[in-house]
Amino acid sequence: MSNLSKIKSEIEKYAIESNLNELQIVEKIESHFFNKKVNENLKLYKKGKKKVSEITKSLKISPRKFYAILEKKNIQHKKYNK
């Protein structure tokens, strides 16, 4: 068995055990790993080791979305006027 087929079989087993379908499980896994990656980048941002542009490129999100995440987590940042 390849690694991908192992993952597929585990997801199918979990789908049978829970009341979720496979797509809902994949969405939850995706959000978990996205939040994990965001938290790692936020730590670097707080220390000043990583810039917003670098973070948004690595996470593939817009700067507005990143600033919304900062607002949500009550992290201080500079606000620029348009």
C-alpha positions as CSV (number, residue, x, y, z in Angstrom):
1,M,0.0,0.0,0.0
2,S,1.2,3.5,-0.8
3,N,1.0,6.2,1.8
4,L,-1.9,7.9,0.0
5,S,-4.0,4.8,0.0
6,K,-3.3,4.3,3.7
7,I,-4.6,7.8,4.4
8,K,-7.7,7.3,2.2
9,S,-8.5,4.1,4.0
10,E,-8.1,5.8,7.4
11,I,-10.4,8.6,6.3
12,E,-13.0,6.1,5.1
13,K,-12.8,4.2,8.4
14,Y,-13.2,7.4,10.4
15,A,-16.2,8.5,8.2
16,I,-17.9,5.2,8.9
17,E,-17.3,5.6,12.7
18,S,-18.4,9.2,12.8
19,N,-21.5,10.9,11.3
20,L,-19.3,12.9,8.9
21,N,-18.7,12.3,5.2
22,E,-15.2,12.2,3.7
23,L,-15.2,15.8,2.5
24,Q,-16.2,17.2,5.9
25,I,-13.3,15.3,7.4
26,V,-10.8,16.6,4.8
27,E,-12.0,20.2,5.5
28,K,-11.5,19.8,9.2
29,I,-8.0,18.4,8.6
30,E,-7.2,21.3,6.2
31,S,-8.4,23.9,8.7
32,H,-6.3,22.2,11.5
33,F,-3.1,22.3,9.5
34,F,-3.8,25.8,8.2
35,N,-4.2,27.1,11.7
36,K,-1.1,25.3,12.8
37,K,0.9,27.0,10.0
38,V,-0.7,30.4,10.8
39,N,0.3,30.1,14.5
40,E,3.9,29.2,13.6
41,N,4.1,32.3,11.3
42,L,2.5,34.5,14.0
43,K,5.2,33.6,16.4
44,L,7.9,34.7,13.9
45,Y,5.9,37.8,13.1
46,K,5.8,38.8,16.7
47,K,9.5,38.4,17.0
48,G,10.0,40.5,13.9
49,K,11.8,37.7,12.0
50,K,9.2,37.4,9.2
51,K,7.4,40.1,7.2
52,V,3.8,40.2,6.2
53,S,4.6,39.7,2.6
54,E,6.6,36.6,3.3
55,I,3.9,35.1,5.5
56,T,1.1,35.8,2.9
57,K,3.2,34.2,0.2
58,S,3.8,31.1,2.2
59,L,0.2,30.8,3.4
60,K,-1.2,31.8,0.0
61,I,-3.6,34.4,1.5
62,S,-4.1,38.1,0.9
63,P,-2.7,40.7,3.3
64,R,-6.2,41.7,4.2
65,K,-7.0,38.2,5.4
66,F,-3.7,38.1,7.4
67,Y,-4.5,41.5,9.0
68,A,-8.0,40.1,9.9
69,I,-6.3,37.2,11.6
70,L,-4.1,39.6,13.5
71,E,-7.2,41.6,14.6
72,K,-9.0,38.4,15.6
73,K,-6.1,37.3,17.8
74,N,-5.5,40.8,19.2
75,I,-2.0,41.1,18.0
76,Q,-0.6,44.6,17.6
77,H,0.3,45.8,14.1
78,K,0.6,49.0,12.2
79,K,-2.4,50.3,10.4
80,Y,-1.7,52.0,7.1
81,N,-4.1,54.6,5.6
82,K,-5.1,54.2,2.1
